[in-house]
């Protein structure tokens, strides 16, 4: 039988003894175990719930599968997911993939650290430090139920991962009610603070945008029957490659980013970028039309892989249909550079529809309305210039068009929202607030 963490939410008092014991036992500089609180302000008529979570050592470990440097492995005896710091490149991709917020970035070492289940002691018969230190018995380590009971926590992301974690506070798994449920409803609601939802980094925006323009240049060159200028495309690829290095915590280990080609979408993206850059640079010197076609095919495949990296991490699929996807943007930019109206109008209509639809989201209406409005306006202005042929060839129109596409890529990272228990708790709290207001 599998072993794992057994948690009784009705006994947890948020004393943080489990977190302190974890840090002391392993001499961490970060906090691998955290207490997540639902309704931390103890609002009336809403349940109060604490959950102690670290790594759940899932059977389907997305951190291990997605890691491009193969820094994760499974310990055979205990089943613990172990992180090897010496192999970590500090790309933080595991933080995107893990819905339990388990991997923590150590800003001093520039690598990831996470719970290792105290596996060396576990092999010797000792319990993990966190469960041993819990004074109320809320967190224990032992045999998990088989089959695993159905959890109806909408905020606990355990689907298809099979985490080694089980709630033991009853069969319905409902949050503990700390007030009578028949009290009158409150009409005054505290305003929900709108937080910036931006999971990307500047280096990733620069990298993906420059690669998109590079592929767009090849599309335009092929349509117009000319070969791309090496003084344009080579510097773009060099800058894109350099920008990607700034995303890594340990840049000198970047060679390890292709160590997990079989499982990691990020490894495949890096490998495709290297091949694309090599073929494109060779083509700019040899000037073979066949190489141009090969380079374009590889470039389009690379863009599909770039988009796939985020779709893989974004379990909520908030960016699976987004106007800022690199593949769609490359087709639009390529048709604009080539001056062909019908493909441009078709793709622009798709992107405008997706962009306008994003304005309807209440979460981003206030904070990002200005950016989204500018993005739509720039696409309309440059599109009308192409269709009417008025001022189309002027540098200002190209600047407006590319600025709009850059804003679209920035919005893609703003909307990128990997599944995470903190986000799910916030969404559930908002839902219960709304239900309380309607009651």
N, C-alpha and C positions, 0 to 999 in steps of 0.2 A: 504493500500500500504506500501511496505517496505521503510524504510528510510536508508540512508547511505551517504557516502562521494561522492561529485560531484567534479570532478577535470578537470580544463582547463589547459592543458599543455602549451598552447601558452601565458598564463599569468604568469606562475611561473618563478621567477627570482632567485631562490635558495638563498633567504634571510635568511632562517631557522627560521623565526618568528613562524611558526607553531610548530616546534620542541621545541623552547624555551618556548612557552606558555604551551605546554604539560608537560614539566619538572617542571615549576614553579607551575602549577595548582595542580600537584600530588606529588610534592616534591620527584621526582624520583632521584635515584643515577645513573640510566642508561638513554639511549636515545630511548624510545619506538618508536618515529617517526623520520624517516630519509628521506633525499632527495637523491634519486638515479639519477645519471646523465649519460645519454647516450652520449658518445663522450665528456667526461669531458675536454679534451685538445683542443676542438674546431678545430679538423682537417678539413682542407679545403675539400670541396665537400661532407662532411658527415653531416647529420642532427644533431642538438643539441636539447636535450630533458631532462627536469627535471621532476621527478615524486616524489610527497610527499606520503609516505606510512607508515602506522603503521599496527595495526590489522584491518583487513577488516570484522571481525565478520561474517564469512561465514555461509551460511545455512548448508553446510556440513563441519563442523569444525573438521579438522583432528587433530588439537592440543587437542581438548576435547576428541575425540574418542580414540586417541592413548595414552593419559596420563595414566600411570599405577596406579597412586595414587589418581585418580579422583579429582585432584586439580582444574579442570575447570568445569564451569557450565554456563548455559545460563540464563540471566536475563529475566524474563517473559515479562515485559512491553516494554522494549527497544530492546530486542533481542541481547543485548551485550553479548559477551563471557567474563566471569569474571574469573580471576585467584585467587585462595585462597592460599596465601603464607604459611599459617599455615599447609596446606596439602602437599605442594610441597617437593619432596625429592631431587630436583636438579639433576635429571638424564639427562636433556637436550634433551630428546626424542622429545619433542614438537618442538625444534629447527630444528631437522632433518625433521619433518613432514610438517612444515609450509613453503610453497614456497614464502611467502612474507617477510621472515626474521623478523617476528613480535616479537616473544618471545626473550627477552634479558636476559642473565645470569648476576645476580648481584653478583659480586665476594666478596662483603662484607657479604651479608646475605646468600650466597651460595644457592640462590633460583632464580626462574624465575620472571621477572616483564614484564608486557606488557600493552598496551593501554586498558583501560576499558570503552572507549567511553564517559568518564565523565558522567556515567549513572545516578548518583544521581542528578546532575544538570539537565540532560536531562529530567528526570521525572518531575522536577519542572518547566520545560519550558525554561531552558537555553540551548544554543548551546554548543557543545564541544569546549574546549579552543583553539584547533588548528585552527578550521575554523573561530572562532571569531577574531583571531589574524592575519589572512592572510591579508596583506595590498593591494594586487592586485586583490583579489577576485578569485584567482586560485583554492583555496580549500574552498568548501562550504559543508554544511550538509543539506540534504533535501530529498524529495521524489525521489526514483529511478524510471526509466522508466520501464514500463511493456508492452510487454516483454522486457527483457534486450537486447539492441542492440548487434549484432554480433561484436565482437572485432577482428580485423585482426592483432593485435600486436602479433607477434610470440614470443616476449619476456615477455608477460604478462601472468603468469600462473593462469588462472581462470577456466579452464575446470573442470566441475563436482563439483567445490567447491561453486559456486554461491556467490562470495564475495559481500559485501555491498559497492561497489565501482563502479563508472561510469565515463567514460571520456565524457566530454561535448564539446570538441573542434572541432566538425565536424562529419560528417557521415562516413568518410573514416578512421578516427583514425590514420592518417599518421603522423609521426614525422615532426615537423616544419622545413622547409628548410630555412637556414639562409644565403645561398649563391646562386648565379645563377646556374642552373643545367646544363648549356651548356658550362661551363668553361672547358678548356683542362684538361686531366687527369694528375695526378702526377705520376712519375715513381719511385721516391724515397719513400719508405715506412719506417715508424718508426718500429723498431723491437718490436714485442709483447713480453712483459716480461712473461716468463713461471713461473707460480706460483705453489707452491706445493699444490696438491689437496689431502689432508689427513684429512678425517673427523673423523677418529677413535681416540682412546686413548689407551695407553699402557695397562691399566687395562683390557680393553675389549679384546685386543689381547691375553693377558695371560689367561683370563677366558675362552674364546672360544677355544683356542688351548688346554688347559688342559682338558676341557670337551671332546674334540674330541679324544684325546689320551686315556682318560678313557673309552669311548665307544669302541675304537679300541681294547683296552685290553680285553674287554668282548667278542668282536667278535673273537679274536685270541684264547681266553680260550675255547670258545664253539667249535671252529673248531678242536682244539687240544685235546679236551676232558678233560681239567683240569679246576680247579677253580682258579680264580685270587688271587694273593697274596695280603693280606690285607695291608702289609707294603708298597705296591706300589700304589694301587688304592685309598686307603683312604687318604694318604697325598696329592695326586693330587686333589681330590675333595675338601679337606679343603683349599688348596691353591687357587683353582678356586673360591670358595666362598668368601675368603678373598679379592681376586683381584677385584671381582665385587663390593665390598663395596667402594673401592677407586674411583670408577666412580661417586659416588653419592656426591652431594653437602652437603646434610644433612643425614649423615650416621645413626643417631639414629632414623630416621623416615623410615628406610628401610622396616619395617614391612608393610608400606602402599603400597609397590610395587605390591601387589596382590589385590588391592582394585577395580580394573576395569577389572576383568577376562572376562567379556562379550564382551568388545570392544577392549581392548588393547592387541596387540601381545606381548608386553613386559611383561605384567602381566602374561600371559599364559606361557611365557618362564621361568620366575622366579618360578612359581608354579611347572612346570615340573622339574626344576633343584632340587628343594627341595624334590620332590617325588623320583626322580632318585637317589639322594644321600642317602636318607633313605633306599630304597630297596637294593641298592648296599652294603651299610654298614652292613645291617642285613644279607645279603647273605654271606658276607665274614666271618661271625661268625657262622652262622647256616650251611653253606656249602650244601645247597640244590640245585640240578641241575635245578629244576623248577623255583626257584628264580632267577637263573642266566639268564634263558630265559626271565623271566618277566623284569628283570633289563635291559637286552639288548633291548627289545622292547621299554621300556620307554626311554632308552638312544637315540635310533634312532629317536623316536618321538621328543625328546628334541632338537636334532640337526636340525630336520626339522623346529621346532619353532624358533631356533636361526637364521637360514637362512631366515625364513619368516619375522623376525623383520626388516631386512635390505631391503628385497624386498618391504615391505609395505612402507618404508620411501623413497626408491629410485624410484621416479616416472618416471625417465628416463630409468629405468631398465638396468642400466649399469652393475649390478652384478647378474642379474637373471641367466645368464650362465657364471659362473666364476670358474676357477680352484681352487680357495680358499674357495669354499663353504664347510662348516663343514661336511655335510652328505657325499659328494663325497670323501672328505679327509679321513673320518673315514673308509670307505670301502677300500680305498687304503692302509692305514696304517695297518688295520686289516689283509688284505691279505698278506702284506709284513711280518708282525710279524709271520704269520702262515706258511710262506714259500710256499704258493700255487701260481704257476706261471701264469696259464691262467687267473684267475680273476684279478690278479695284472696287467698283461700285457694289458688287456682290459681297465681297469680303467686308467692305466698310459697313454695309448694312447689317451684317451679322454682328460686327463689333459694336456698332451703335446700339443695337437691340440689347446686347448683353450689358453695355455700359449704362444705358438708361434704366434697365431693370435693377441695376445695383443701387440706384438712387432711392429705390423704394424701401431699402432696408433701414429700419428705425435705429439700428445700432450704430450706423455710420453716417446718418443723415446730417447731424450737426457738425461733427469733427471734420469729415472728409468731403462734405458737399462741394466746397470750393475747388478742390483738386479734381473731383469727378466732373464738375461743370466745365472747367478749363479743358480737360481731356476731350470731352465731347465737342466743345466749341472749336478746338484746334483741328479735329478731324473733319468737321463740317467745312471749316474755312478752306483748308488745304484741298479737300475733295471737290468743292465748288471751283476752286482755281484750276484743278486738273480738267474737270469736265468742260468748263467754259474756255479753257486755254488762256485765261487772263492772268498775267503775272506768274504763270506756272513755272517758268524757268528762272525766276528770281531767287536769290539765296534766302531771302526772308521767308518765302513760302516753304522751302525745304526745311528751314530752321523751325518754323511753326509745326510742320508735320512731324518731324523727328522728336520735337519736344513733347508733342502729344503722345507719341508712342513710348517715350521714356516715362511720362507720367502714368501711362497704362501699366508699364512694368512695375513701377513703384506701388501702384494700387494692387497689383497681383500679390506682392509681399505683404501689404497691409491686410488683405483679405485672407491670406494663407493662415489657416487656423488648425494646427495639428490637434488631434483628440487628446485631451488632458483632463485629469480629474478635477483640477482647479477650475477650469472652464465649465465643466459639467456641473460642479457644485454651484457656481454662480448662476448658471442658466436655471437650475432647479430652484434656487432661492427666488429668482425673479418670477418663475412660474407660480410658486406658492404665494408670493406677494400679490400677484394678479388675482389668484383664486380667492385670497383673503379679501381683496378689495371688492370683488364681485359678490361675495357671500352676503 
